[in-house]
Amino acid sequence: MAEQEGVRRRDFINVAAVSAAGVAGIGVVIPLVSQMSASADVLAASSTEVDISAIQQGQAIKAIFRKQPVFIRNLTQREIDEANKVDVSSLRDPQSLEERTKEGKANWLITMGVCTHLGCVPLGAGEGEPRGEFGGYFCPCHGSHYDTAARIRKGPAPLNLQVPEYEFTSDTVVTIG
């Protein structure tokens, strides 16, 4: 039997079947992949804008970012000087105030309000709350003391309060996240 030249009917059926299977596969994969992307409420919570115009020097506020507290403090010159005169190499988690703030905005300290020991919320951001031995934040649950740069100075917490990603979008608004 002689071999036929050109496209045989069997070849056409194979190409059509593979093409149909490919299109069907893509039709199944696209919805599966798209349902894994973040929903609108998650995307909305991925960043927070805070108006800092009303925060006086020496005052701090609590904001919420990703369902966790954030401390925003407007440091006084005395608090900045206290933080800068500490020997960074003597700290458990060595970081200078300059590393924890933005250039030109050293008076604005923005940290997560979650103790790095067991996830408690330290005191010191609210009016009249105890600020601990070093004038920053105090976690009464297990006795962690943070300084004016939110660095751990005493107690069981292993790390400084975390500094989230943030940027100043204007002189009075900061976007966290």
C-alpha positions as CSV (number, residue, x, y, z in Angstrom):
1,M,0.0,0.0,0.0
2,A,1.5,3.3,-1.0
3,E,1.8,6.1,1.5
4,Q,-0.3,9.2,0.7
5,E,1.2,12.6,0.4
6,G,-0.2,15.7,2.2
7,V,-2.6,15.8,5.2
8,R,-4.4,12.7,6.1
9,R,-7.8,12.7,7.8
10,R,-6.3,11.1,10.9
11,D,-3.7,14.0,11.2
12,F,-6.4,16.6,10.9
13,I,-8.5,14.9,13.7
14,N,-5.4,14.7,16.0
15,V,-4.6,18.4,15.5
16,A,-8.2,19.4,16.1
17,A,-8.5,17.2,19.2
18,V,-5.3,18.6,20.7
19,S,-6.3,22.2,19.9
20,A,-9.8,21.7,21.5
21,A,-8.1,20.2,24.6
22,G,-5.7,23.2,24.9
23,V,-8.6,25.7,24.6
24,A,-10.6,23.8,27.2
25,G,-7.5,23.6,29.5
26,I,-7.0,27.3,29.3
27,G,-10.7,27.9,29.9
28,V,-10.4,25.9,33.2
29,V,-7.0,27.3,34.4
30,I,-7.9,31.1,33.9
31,P,-10.8,31.1,36.5
32,L,-8.8,29.0,38.9
33,V,-5.8,31.4,38.8
34,S,-7.9,34.5,38.9
35,Q,-9.8,33.4,42.0
36,M,-6.5,33.2,43.8
37,S,-5.8,36.9,43.4
38,A,-6.5,39.3,46.2
39,S,-10.1,40.5,46.7
40,A,-11.1,44.1,46.8
41,D,-11.3,44.2,50.6
42,V,-7.8,42.8,50.9
43,L,-6.4,45.2,48.4
44,A,-8.1,48.1,50.3
45,A,-6.5,47.0,53.5
46,S,-3.0,46.7,52.0
47,S,-2.3,50.4,52.6
48,T,-3.6,53.0,55.0
49,E,-3.4,56.8,54.7
50,V,-3.1,58.8,57.9
51,D,-3.5,62.6,58.4
52,I,-0.7,63.6,60.8
53,S,-1.4,67.3,60.8
54,A,-3.0,67.3,64.2
55,I,-0.3,65.4,66.0
56,Q,1.7,67.8,68.2
57,Q,5.3,67.4,69.1
58,G,5.7,64.8,71.9
59,Q,2.3,63.3,71.0
60,A,1.5,59.9,69.5
61,I,-1.5,58.3,68.0
62,K,-2.7,54.8,67.3
63,A,-3.9,53.9,63.8
64,I,-4.9,50.6,62.2
65,F,-3.0,48.9,59.4
66,R,-3.9,45.4,58.3
67,K,-6.0,44.9,61.5
68,Q,-3.0,45.7,63.7
69,P,-2.2,48.8,65.7
70,V,0.4,51.3,64.3
71,F,2.0,54.0,66.5
72,I,2.8,57.3,64.9
73,R,4.8,59.6,67.1
74,N,6.0,63.2,66.5
75,L,9.2,63.2,68.5
76,T,10.4,66.2,70.3
77,Q,14.0,67.4,69.9
78,R,14.8,66.1,73.4
79,E,13.5,62.6,72.5
80,I,15.5,62.7,69.3
81,D,18.6,63.7,71.2
82,E,18.0,60.9,73.8
83,A,17.7,58.3,71.1
84,N,20.8,59.5,69.2
85,K,23.1,59.5,72.3
86,V,22.5,55.8,72.9
87,D,25.4,53.6,71.9
88,V,23.8,51.5,69.1
89,S,26.2,48.6,69.7
90,S,24.9,48.2,73.3
91,L,21.4,47.5,72.0
92,R,19.9,44.0,71.7
93,D,18.6,44.8,68.2
94,P,21.0,47.5,67.1
95,Q,19.4,50.2,65.0
96,S,19.8,54.0,65.1
97,L,17.0,56.4,65.0
98,E,18.1,57.5,61.5
99,E,17.6,53.9,60.3
100,R,14.1,53.8,61.7
101,T,12.9,57.1,60.2
102,K,12.8,58.8,56.8
103,E,15.5,61.3,55.8
104,G,14.4,64.8,56.6
105,K,11.6,63.5,58.8
106,A,13.5,62.2,61.8
107,N,10.8,63.6,64.1
108,W,8.2,61.1,62.7
109,L,8.6,57.6,64.2
110,I,6.1,55.1,62.7
111,T,6.1,51.6,64.1
112,M,3.8,48.6,64.4
113,G,2.1,48.6,67.8
114,V,2.8,45.0,68.5
115,C,5.3,43.8,71.1
116,T,7.9,41.5,69.6
117,H,7.7,39.2,72.6
118,L,4.2,37.7,72.4
119,G,2.3,40.1,70.3
120,C,0.7,42.3,73.0
121,V,0.0,46.0,72.4
122,P,2.4,48.2,74.4
123,L,1.3,51.3,76.2
124,G,2.7,54.7,75.6
125,A,0.9,56.0,72.5
126,G,-2.2,57.2,74.4
127,E,-2.4,60.2,76.6
128,G,-1.3,59.4,80.2
129,E,-0.2,55.9,79.4
130,P,3.0,54.7,81.0
131,R,6.0,54.9,78.7
132,G,8.4,52.7,80.6
133,E,11.9,53.5,82.0
134,F,13.2,54.9,78.6
135,G,10.3,57.2,77.7
136,G,9.1,55.2,74.7
137,Y,6.6,52.3,75.1
138,F,6.0,49.8,77.8
139,C,4.4,46.4,77.5
140,P,2.9,45.6,80.9
141,C,2.2,41.9,80.1
142,H,5.8,40.8,80.5
143,G,7.7,44.0,81.2
144,S,9.3,45.0,77.9
145,H,10.6,48.6,77.9
146,Y,11.2,50.5,74.6
147,D,13.0,53.8,74.2
148,T,11.9,56.9,72.3
149,A,13.0,55.3,69.0
150,A,10.9,52.2,69.9
151,R,14.0,50.1,70.4
152,I,13.9,47.3,73.0
153,R,16.0,48.3,76.0
154,K,14.8,46.0,78.8
155,G,12.5,42.9,79.2
156,P,12.0,39.7,77.2
157,A,11.1,41.2,73.8
158,P,13.9,40.1,71.4
159,L,13.5,42.9,68.7
160,N,12.6,46.5,68.3
161,L,9.0,47.4,67.4
162,Q,8.8,46.8,63.6
163,V,8.9,49.8,61.2
164,P,6.4,49.1,58.4
165,E,6.9,50.3,54.8
166,Y,5.6,53.9,54.6
167,E,6.0,57.1,52.6
168,F,5.0,60.7,53.1
169,T,2.6,61.6,50.3
170,S,2.6,65.2,51.5
171,D,3.7,67.2,54.6
172,T,0.5,66.1,56.4
173,V,-0.3,62.7,55.0
174,V,1.6,59.4,55.4
175,T,0.7,56.2,53.5
176,I,1.5,53.0,55.3
177,G,1.9,49.9,53.3
